[in-house]
């Protein structure tokens, strides 16, 4: 197990430009394939009656061929055009990943309009912000929930001509001229096509590589989100330079589309190669059915945010603990063997024959059946992005036979990624082809590439701050390059914390290590120039801790009650001590509190991509920080309690301070 990456002895030479060690050539991009809509038509002609998509509805996988997808896309596109959609306008889309999301997006791009994916859990105020900032003229919404949000703010969005829904359940009695179903728009498109034969193909032929086709909202961890403009060429260039060596896919592959389409990474690794390679996209029935659906699909490729992989690792560990004594025995016998093999591989040392044999036995006895249970028997491109994933999680999945590969990128620019077979646990990969990396004097990571955004929408001032005159994008992240050409990500530059004793530490690294525990859902590590040690605010994983409490006959009533049990504090203390043993002394957690509630994006504690809003959290829970650094053993806070009959109330509760 590796210790926290050091900030004292760093091999990076400030100002040196690092380029990819992987060569790639993709030749000239001819005018008939230089945009995503043009490639869509090429796939339709090439694959025709082959399956393009599957969507699970009411427990049954519904199939759509490429010809059927073409019909939906072309009719929806022409329906919008008949309602006045112009090139350069914005079509906002809010909802879960569904075929209709893809159809609406391809249709908008075919008309040289921009699509703007909005996170499905956005509150009405956030939806208003997105529609207004993106200057949307059409809103495509999934269902009644999303339609209700839009109707609640309709007087404030006069530029929106139509709110178009694709799931009509619960909407049959809605009578508002602003509303239209997806089928209504397709019907308009069919009529329009009759009087304008060949128009869809003409529109696609007119698309250009420099067209802005996506608006993608930045995470907004430190300020209000901005809208990055993404062109056809940004997505095409990233695909053409990198996918052959880093994430090769084929038309026979299956992809599980689960990460939100509002997240640019899903657009780059799911939507774009779907149009370029023609693999089959599978859409789960809903978030709660993903584990079952994933097992049925056994995808060759999938992309999850780091938080989902962390949760999956916790679920696996808990299920192993709840399984039969025989399965627990096999797991405990073969996991150390698998970890030993990984360590030897990372050290580039030979693996003795007896270890190879033991690992083979483990594969047969426990690892292959385990991968089958979670639907990862055929996974070739298992990708993670967002916040850096803990080395513990990557090491765990690699031990059970799943090679998790991290990529470091942002909404604004491509960056680095692990090559297959070259995963270093502490790194975020090697430089991708066509990308240049430079480390500034203050350790900030700078990126330069053609696979970069085209600026922030209606915000030239922020664009000028983000990209300097030499074309370098300033990420705001701290890191360094190791001797093997791997990028080591540390944290946000502004979040790298120097304690009063002069020692530095990375909060995100500590948080990632702690979240590997099945009992910890979320955590924020805290320190500062006027603080002599590190503290943590911890969210317990309620389901896992509740199961543990029941097994140990610990009586509790609510989340608040369970979180403050002395036995739970001892449980979490042991988890922290385990992580502390792997950290340098300055970065070890000395005090902690268990929060009486979970961090909530609706309360602006997390971004919609589930990243911590540190400044907001430090301000909101300042009392707890004062208690930990003021040598108090508890602090009284107000906590909202929700009872089983639906009633809510507010109670005063004492949150304890744990000491290590």
Secondary structure as UniProt FT lines:
FT   TURN            14..15
FT   STRAND          17..19
FT   HELIX           31..33
FT   HELIX           36..47
FT   TURN            48..49
FT   STRAND          51..57
FT   TURN            58..59
FT   STRAND          60..65
FT   HELIX           66..82
FT   TURN            83..84
FT   TURN            87..88
FT   STRAND          90..94
FT   HELIX           99..110
FT   TURN            111..112
FT   STRAND          114..118
FT   TURN            120..121
FT   HELIX           124..134
FT   STRAND          136..141
FT   HELIX           144..152
FT   HELIX           154..156
FT   TURN            158..159
FT   STRAND          162..165
FT   TURN            169..170
FT   TURN            172..173
FT   TURN            177..178
FT   STRAND          179..181
FT   HELIX           182..195
FT   TURN            197..198
FT   HELIX           199..206
FT   TURN            209..210
FT   STRAND          212..217
FT   STRAND          227..231
FT   HELIX           232..246
FT   TURN            251..252
FT   STRAND          254..257
FT   TURN            261..262
FT   HELIX           264..266
FT   HELIX           267..271
FT   HELIX           272..277
FT   STRAND          280..283
FT   HELIX           287..289
FT   HELIX           290..297
FT   STRAND          301..305
FT   HELIX           306..322
FT   HELIX           325..346
FT   TURN            347..348
FT   HELIX           353..362
FT   HELIX           363..367
FT   HELIX           368..374
FT   STRAND          381..385
FT   HELIX           391..399
FT   TURN            400..401
FT   STRAND          404..408
FT   STRAND          416..417
FT   TURN            420..421
FT   TURN            425..426
FT   STRAND          430..431
FT   TURN            433..434
FT   STRAND          435..439
FT   TURN            441..442
FT   STRAND          444..449
FT   TURN            457..458
FT   HELIX           460..466
FT   TURN            469..470
FT   STRAND          473..481
FT   TURN            483..484
FT   STRAND          486..492
FT   HELIX           493..495
FT   STRAND          497..498
FT   TURN            500..501
FT   STRAND          504..505
FT   HELIX           507..514
FT   TURN            515..516
FT   TURN            518..519
FT   STRAND          520..526
FT   TURN            529..530
FT   STRAND          534..540
FT   HELIX           542..551
FT   TURN            552..553
FT   HELIX           559..563
FT   HELIX           566..580
FT   TURN            581..582
FT   HELIX           585..587
FT   STRAND          589..594
FT   HELIX           601..603
FT   TURN            608..609
FT   HELIX           614..620
FT   HELIX           622..629
FT   TURN            630..631
FT   STRAND          634..642
FT   TURN            644..645
FT   STRAND          648..659
//
